Amino acid sequence: MQLLDTIVERLSEDPDWSEKNEPHPRKDVRSQFIDAFNLWLNVPKEKTKSIAKIVNMLHTASLLIDDIQDNSQLWRGHPVAHKIYGVPQTINTANYVYFLAFHLESIINERSFTAEILNLHRGQGLDLFWRDNLSCPTEKEYVDMTGGLLRIGVKLMMAMAKTGVDVNYVPLVNLIGVFFQIRDDLMNLSSVTYTSNKGFAEDLTEGKFSFPVVHGIRADGENREILNVLQKKPETPTLKLHTVNYLKEHTESFQYTLVVLATMETSRRKGKKPKGNREPGGKSSYGKSNPIEDW
């Protein structure tokens, strides 16, 4: 009976687990991004700390789930979580982190948070649909499902801003988010650093419609070579190296992507959204397909 009484007593108390047991997020690009925007918005420091923590939590949770959905092997040169701890434990951990973020958000009490979480999952759903049905999106569709995490942070900041309250920063955040995603897609197929951290051209193994891949497919629409490779999800370097060279030399998708990134960088510095790079007749000024459509 004494043991039973002890158990009942413990169940009536608050759990020992506290915030101190949670890992502290490191100072990364998302936290720096929030600090940079706060030069304009002047959100109280304690609020920005909570927002940065929320964004980092969502980023971590989404990485855990994405790695499972993509069957990834490496993250920054180390085995991904589900390869070590198993899929069930990793899913549970990711869900736990999502709800931790919701708990913090309830302190801030901003409705746009839930809307952006829904957008994130819709975007991921589209990404999975395109991959699993071998359906290549347009560049506009690709852009529309990108950049949600940064937007969450800035929308929360805008709701609590002390200055710059009459300015809509969302278009700029969207531009920056898409820029980083396109850059990441290019680096995945071309960077030695990415090869050591994630494996060579891992996006091809995952069957992912990354930005250079989308351009390559649409630049040579009658040739199913890239689609056939994505369907096979190759794990050996031979077929992946052939596809990378095809994108680089035949469809010139790497150069096209660099031009798009340069255009976006110019637009970002001017504070404008890019409108594409069209010549009369709707032709791209570079490559064989239309550029990013009007955003």
N, C-alpha and C positions, 0 to 999 in steps of 0.2 A: 504493500500500500504506500510505503514511503516513496518508492520509485515513481508510482503513478502520481502521487501528489506533487513530486518534483517536476514531472513532465507537464502536468496541468499548469503549474506555476510558471514554468518557462514559456508555455504557449500564450499566456496572458500578458507577457512582457514584450517590449519592443525587441526586434532581433539585434544581435551584436553587430551585424554587418552595417557599416556606416560609409559615408562618403570617402573617408580616409582609405578604405579598402579598394576604392576604384582607382584605376591607373590614371595618372595625370597626362593629358594630351600634350605632346611636344609643341614647340613653337614652329609651325610650318607655314606654308604659303597661304592657307586659308585664314589663319590668325593674323598674318601680316596684311592680308587683303582687307580684313575688317578694320585693323588699325589705320590703314591708309584712308579708307572711306570715312573714318571717324574724324579725320582732319576737317572734313566738310560738314559732317552731321553733328558732331559734338554730343554724342550719346554718353551718359554717365558711365564711369569706368566699370562699376560693378555690373551694369547691364551688358556692356560689351564683353566682359569676361564670360557671362552666361551665354551670350549669343555665340561667341567663339567655341565654347564648350559644346553647345548644341550642334553646331555645324561639324565639328570634329567627330562627335558621336555618330551623326548620320553618315558621315564619310566612312568611318570605320565599319559600321554595320552594313552599309551598302557594298563595301569591298568584300566582306565575308560572304554575303549572298551572291555577289557577282562571280566570285571565284568558283563557287559551287555550280552556278548556272553555266559558266564557261568551261568547266572542268580544267581550270588552271592548275599548273604544277608549282610555279615559283612566284614569290613576291619579294622584290628586292634581294634576290639571290637566295632566299630561304624557302623551304617548303610552305605552301599555303596552309592555312589553319585546318581545313577539313581533311587534309592528308595526314595530319598529326593527330587531331582530336576526333576525327570522324564527322560525317555529315550531320547526324542528329544533334550532337553537342554544339556544333558550329551554328546551325540554324537557331537553336535555342538561345545561344549567346547573342547573335545578331538581333533577334527579337527583343531580348532583354535590354540591349543598348538602345534600340528604337524607343522603347517605353521609358527608359531613363531620360531620353531627349524630350519626350512628351511631358514628363514630370517637370523638367526645367522650364519648358515652354509655358506650362500652366501658371508659373510664377510671373512670366512676362504677359501672358494672356493676349495673344495676337492671333486673330482668325486666319490671316494669310499663311500661317505656318502649315495648317492642315491642308489647305488648297495646294501648296507647293509639294507636300509629301505625296498627295494624290497625283500631281503632275509627274513627279519622279517615277512613280510606279507605272504610270501609263507609258512613259517614255521607255522604261525598261521592258515593258510588255511588247511594245512595238519592235524593239531591238531583237527580242527573242522570236517574235513572229517572222520578221524578215529573215533571220538566220535559219529557223527551223523549216520555213516554207521556201527557202532559196529565192526570196523575192527582193530584188534590189530596190531600195528607196531612191527617191529623187534627192538632189542636194538640199532642196527646201525641206523635205521631210526629215532628212538627217539633222538639219539645223534646228528644226522645231522641237526636237526631243532632247536637246543638249543644254547643259549649263544650269541645272536646277539648284544645286547645292549653294553656289555662290549667291544666287537670287534669293534663297531663303534668308541668308545672313543679312543681306542689304535691306530686304523688305522689313525684317524685324527692326533693323536700325532706323529705317525711315519712320517707323511707327513711334519711335521714342526720341527722335531727333530734337535738338535744341536750336540748331541752325540749319539753313538750307532746306527748310520744310516745304518750300514751294517748288522744289526741283524734283523731277522724276528721274532717278538714277537707274531704273530698271533696264532701259535700252543699252546703256553703257555696260552694265553687268552682264547682260545677255551676250554682248559682243565679246567681252573678255572671256566668258565661259566657253563660247564656241571656239574662240581663238586657241585656248589651251587644249580643247578636245581635238581639234584638227592637228595641232602641233604634236600632241601625244600619239595620234594615229600615224603620222609621218615617222616619228621617232621609233615607233614599234617596228616598222619595216626597214629602217635604215640605220639605227643607232647601235654602235658597239656596246654602249653602256646598257641599253635596254636588253640586248642579247644576254649579257651576263646576269642581269637582274630577273628577267622573265623568260628567257629563251629566245631563240632566233625566230623573228616574224611570228610571234605567238598568236597574233590576231588571225592569221591564216589557219592555224591549227584549230582555233575556236570557231572558224567559219564566219567571222565577223565582217559586216559591211562597213568597214572604216572609210574615211573620206577618200583617200587615194584609190581604194578598191571601187567605191561607187563611181568615181570619175572614170577609172579604167574600163569598167563594164559598159558605161554609157557612151564612152568615147568610141568604142568599137562594138556596137550593139549586135552585130550579126555574128560575132565570135563568142562562143560560150566557154572559152578556155578558162577564164578566171572563175566563172560559176562552177565549172567542173572541179576545179581545185578546191573551192570552198566546200563543195559537197563531200569531197573526200576527207577534208580536215587533216591534211598531211602532218605527220609528226617528225618525219625525217627531213634533213635540210635540202635534199636534191630538188624535189618538186617546189619547195618554198623558194629556193634561190632562183629557179626558173621563173616563177611568178613575179618575184621582186624585179628581176631584170626586164620582164615583159612590161611591167608598170613603169619602169624607169625609161626604157628605150623605145618601146612600141607605142604605147598610149601617152607617154610623157606625163604621166600622172604625178610623179614627184615634183617636176618643175611646175606643173599647174598648181599643185598644192602650195608650193613656195610663193607663187604669184598671189594666190588668194590670201595667204598669211600676210604678205607685204601690203596688200590692199587694205586688209583689216587693220593692220598696225597704223597705216596712214589715217584711216577713218577714225580710229580710236584717239589719235593725237589731235585730230580736228574736232572731235566730239560729235561725229556724224556716224550714222549707220551706213555700211556699204550698200551700194545699189548694183553690184555686179560690174562687169567690164565688157560691155557689149559693143559690137560693131553693127552697122546697119544690116538688117536682115536677120538679126537675132543670133549671129555667129559669135562665138567666143573670140576674144582678141588673143587668146593663147590656147593651144590644144585643139581637139576635134569635137568637143561637146560644149553645150552651154555652160557658162560659169554659174556660180551661186545665183539663184534667182533673187528678185527683189525681196529683201527681208522685212 
